[in-house]
């Protein structure tokens, strides 16, 4: 039992910085995404999320009335 506790403590000490760093990266990415979506909404872009017709596990963010990106004025971004 003591050996299990020691091994668990060693693994926890080695793994916790990795998970803390990953958490900070995810929070930063969420803030960036929120900023982009806020700016698009401020500029009047219509946003909607749609499932792929062929693969229901894929989601697409469709930006309607965009001023760039595609000829039909819609931008499609795959959400991973």
C-alpha positions as CSV (number, residue, x, y, z in Angstrom):
1,X,0.0,0.0,0.0
2,X,2.8,2.4,0.8
3,X,4.5,1.6,-2.5
4,X,1.3,2.4,-4.3
5,X,1.0,5.8,-2.5
6,X,4.6,6.7,-3.3
7,X,4.2,5.8,-6.9
8,X,1.0,7.8,-7.2
9,X,2.7,10.8,-5.6
10,X,5.6,10.6,-8.0
11,X,3.4,10.3,-11.0
12,X,1.2,13.2,-9.7
13,X,4.2,15.5,-9.1
14,X,5.6,14.8,-12.6
15,X,2.2,15.0,-14.5
16,X,0.7,18.1,-12.7
17,X,2.8,20.7,-14.5
18,X,1.9,19.3,-17.9
19,X,-1.8,19.5,-17.1
20,X,-1.5,23.0,-15.6
21,X,0.3,24.2,-18.8
22,X,-2.4,22.6,-21.0
23,X,-5.1,24.2,-19.0
24,X,-3.6,27.7,-19.4
25,X,-3.3,27.0,-23.2
26,X,-6.9,26.0,-23.4
27,X,-8.1,29.1,-21.5
28,X,-6.0,31.3,-23.8
29,X,-7.5,29.7,-26.8
30,X,-11.0,30.1,-25.5
31,X,-10.3,33.8,-24.9
32,X,-9.0,34.2,-28.5
33,X,-12.1,32.4,-29.9
34,X,-14.4,34.6,-27.8
35,X,-12.7,37.7,-29.1
36,X,-13.0,36.7,-32.7
37,X,-16.7,35.7,-32.3
38,X,-17.4,39.0,-30.5
39,X,-15.8,41.0,-33.2
40,X,-17.7,39.2,-35.9
41,X,-21.0,39.8,-34.1
42,X,-20.1,43.4,-33.5
43,X,-19.6,43.8,-37.3
44,X,-23.0,42.3,-37.9
45,X,-22.1,38.9,-39.2
46,X,-24.8,36.2,-38.8
47,X,-23.3,33.1,-37.2
48,X,-24.8,29.6,-37.1
49,X,-23.6,26.1,-36.3
50,X,-24.5,23.2,-38.6
51,X,-23.8,19.5,-38.6
52,X,-22.2,18.0,-41.6
53,X,-24.7,16.1,-43.7
54,X,-22.4,13.2,-44.3
55,X,-20.7,13.0,-40.9
56,X,-22.9,14.1,-38.0
57,X,-19.9,14.2,-35.6
58,X,-18.5,17.2,-37.5
59,X,-19.7,20.7,-36.8
60,X,-19.4,23.8,-39.0
61,X,-19.5,27.4,-38.0
62,X,-21.1,29.3,-40.9
63,X,-20.5,33.0,-41.1
64,X,-23.1,34.5,-43.3
65,X,-22.8,37.9,-45.0
66,X,-19.0,37.9,-44.6
67,X,-17.0,40.5,-46.4
68,X,-14.2,38.2,-47.5
69,X,-13.3,34.5,-47.8
70,X,-15.6,33.1,-50.4
71,X,-17.4,34.3,-53.5
72,X,-20.9,33.6,-52.1
73,X,-20.2,35.8,-49.1
74,X,-20.5,32.9,-46.7
75,X,-17.5,31.6,-44.8
76,X,-17.5,28.0,-43.4
77,X,-15.2,27.0,-40.5
78,X,-14.9,23.5,-39.3
79,X,-15.2,23.3,-35.5
80,X,-12.9,20.6,-34.1
